[in-house]
Amino acid sequence: MDRRTYLKGIFTVGALSVTSFSIFKWVDFNSKINPEKFREKLPIIAELAEMIIPRTDTPGAKDAGVPNYIIEVLLNCTTVRQQHKFYYGIEDLEAYAKDNFDRDFLQCDKAQKHQALQYAADHADYPYVILNKINNKFFGQSFFSKLKGLTVEGYCLSKLGATEGLAYDYIPGKFEACIPLQHNQKSWATK
C-alpha cells in the first residue's frame, strides 16, 4: 500500500464519520420529543422561573403558574428543534450542577443555583451577532433566552402577575403615551 492510498483511506473514513454523526444529530434534533420528558423537568423549570421572578411583596413565578405555562408553550407553540434545544439546556444545567457541586440542581443551595444559572446565561449566546442569528434561525433561541422570555411572558399574562405584580387598570380612562413613574410605582399591565 502506498502512502497516497493510505491517506485517501484515512480521509474517507474521517469524512464518513463526521457526516454520519452530523446526520444522526440532525435526525435526532428533528425527531418529535416525548411530552413526559418535559413534565419530568417541571420542578427544575419551576425553580429556574422562581429564580428569575422571585416572590417578594408580589407573587413569584411559581405562584403565577409560570412553570406550567412554559411547558405548555414549549409543547404546543414551538418547533421540535426549539424543544430539543430547551431540553438539552436543562440537561446541561443539571450536568453543570452535578460536576461542580456533586449534587442535583434541586439539592443545591441558593448560591450554587445562582452560579449554575449564571453559567447558563454566560453560555447562552455566541460573541458574534451573525452567529447568533444563524443559530436562532436553524435551531431556535438559546435555552436561557427562551427560559427568560417565557418566564416574563407567562408572569405578565397571568392573573396574579397582571393584577398584583403590575399596576392593572381594567377600565383605562384615557391614553397617555409617556407618563413619568413615581418613586416605587409599579409598571403598568395595560397601556
C-alpha positions in Angstrom: 0.0 0.0 0.0 1.4 3.4 -0.9 1.2 6.5 1.2 -1.2 8.3 -1.1 -3.8 5.4 -0.9 -3.4 5.2 2.8 -4.1 8.9 3.3 -7.1 8.8 1.0 -8.5 5.9 3.1 -7.9 7.8 6.3 -9.5 11.0 4.9 -12.5 9.0 3.6 -13.1 7.2 6.9 -12.9 10.6 8.8 -15.3 12.3 6.4 -17.8 9.4 6.6 -17.6 9.5 10.4 -18.2 13.2 10.6 -21.0 13.0 8.1 -22.8 10.1 9.7 -22.5 11.8 13.1 -23.9 15.0 11.7 -26.8 13.2 10.0 -27.5 11.3 13.2 -27.6 14.6 15.3 -29.8 16.3 12.7 -32.3 13.4 12.7 -32.3 13.3 16.5 -32.7 17.1 16.7 -35.7 17.0 14.4 -37.5 14.0 15.9 -40.6 14.5 18.0 -39.9 14.9 21.7 -41.9 13.0 24.3 -44.1 15.4 26.3 -43.4 13.4 29.5 -39.7 14.3 29.3 -40.7 18.0 29.8 -43.2 17.2 32.5 -40.5 15.3 34.4 -38.4 18.6 34.4 -41.3 20.6 35.9 -39.6 21.0 39.4 -36.4 22.3 37.8 -38.3 24.7 35.4 -40.3 25.9 38.4 -37.1 26.6 40.4 -35.5 28.4 37.5 -38.6 30.5 36.9 -38.7 31.4 40.6 -35.1 32.5 40.4 -35.9 34.8 37.5 -39.0 36.3 39.2 -38.9 35.5 42.9 -41.6 36.0 45.4 -41.3 39.3 47.3 -44.1 41.6 48.3 -45.7 40.4 45.0 -46.3 36.8 43.9 -43.4 34.9 42.3 -43.3 32.9 39.1 -44.4 29.7 40.9 -47.4 31.5 42.4 -48.5 32.7 39.0 -48.3 29.2 37.4 -45.4 30.1 35.1 -43.8 26.6 35.1 -46.9 25.0 33.6 -47.2 27.9 31.1 -43.6 27.3 30.0 -44.2 23.6 29.4 -47.4 24.2 27.5 -45.9 26.8 25.3 -42.9 24.6 24.5 -45.0 21.6 23.7 -47.7 23.4 21.7 -46.2 26.5 20.2 -42.5 25.9 19.5 -40.7 23.9 16.9 -39.2 20.5 17.6 -35.7 21.9 17.3 -36.5 24.6 19.9 -37.9 21.9 22.2 -34.8 19.9 21.9 -32.6 22.9 22.5 -34.5 23.8 25.6 -34.4 20.3 27.0 -30.7 19.9 26.3 -30.2 23.2 28.1 -31.9 21.8 31.2 -29.7 18.7 31.0 -26.6 20.9 30.6 -27.6 22.9 33.7 -28.1 19.6 35.6 -24.7 18.3 34.4 -23.0 21.5 35.5 -24.5 21.3 39.0 -23.5 17.6 39.2 -20.0 18.2 38.0 -19.3 21.3 40.1 -21.3 20.7 43.3 -21.6 16.9 43.4 -25.4 17.1 43.8 -28.6 17.5 41.8 -29.6 21.0 40.8 -32.6 21.0 43.1 -30.5 20.0 46.1 -28.0 22.8 45.6 -28.1 25.8 47.9 -29.2 29.2 46.7 -25.7 30.5 45.8 -24.9 27.3 43.8 -28.2 27.5 41.9 -27.5 31.1 41.0 -24.0 30.1 39.9 -25.4 27.4 37.7 -28.0 29.8 36.2 -25.2 32.4 35.6 -23.3 29.6 33.8 -26.3 29.1 31.5 -26.6 32.9 30.9 -22.9 33.2 30.1 -23.0 30.4 27.6 -26.4 31.4 26.0 -25.1 33.3 23.0 -22.1 33.5 20.8 -19.9 36.6 20.9 -20.7 37.4 17.3 -24.2 38.7 16.3 -24.2 36.9 13.0 -23.5 33.5 14.6 -26.4 34.1 17.0 -28.7 34.9 14.1 -27.7 31.8 12.2 -28.1 29.6 15.3 -31.5 31.1 16.1 -32.7 30.6 12.5 -31.8 26.9 12.4 -32.1 25.7 16.0 -34.1 28.3 17.8 -33.3 30.6 20.7 -30.8 29.6 23.4 -32.0 27.8 26.5 -31.5 30.8 28.8 -33.0 33.3 26.4 -36.1 31.2 25.9 -36.5 30.5 29.6 -36.2 34.1 30.5 -38.6 35.2 27.8 -41.2 32.6 28.6 -40.9 33.3 32.3 -41.6 37.1 31.9 -44.3 36.5 29.3 -46.1 33.9 31.5 -45.8 36.0 34.5 -47.2 39.2 32.8 -50.0 37.2 31.2 -51.1 35.5 34.4 -53.9 37.0 36.6 -51.6 37.3 39.6 -48.8 38.8 37.6 -51.0 41.3 35.9 -53.1 42.4 38.9 -50.5 42.1 41.8 -47.1 42.3 40.1 -48.1 45.0 37.7 -50.4 48.0 38.1 -53.6 46.8 36.3 -56.3 49.2 35.3 -59.0 47.2 33.8 -61.0 50.2 32.7 -58.4 52.7 31.4 -59.6 56.3 31.4 -57.5 57.8 28.7 -54.4 57.2 26.7 -51.3 59.0 27.8 -48.2 57.9 25.9 -45.4 59.0 28.2 -46.1 59.1 31.9 -43.2 59.5 34.3 -43.2 56.8 37.0 -43.4 57.9 40.7 -41.0 56.5 43.3 -41.8 52.8 44.0 -44.7 52.8 41.4 -45.4 49.6 39.6 -45.1 49.3 35.8 -48.5 49.2 34.0 -50.0 46.0 32.8 -52.2 47.8 30.3 -51.4 50.7 28.0 
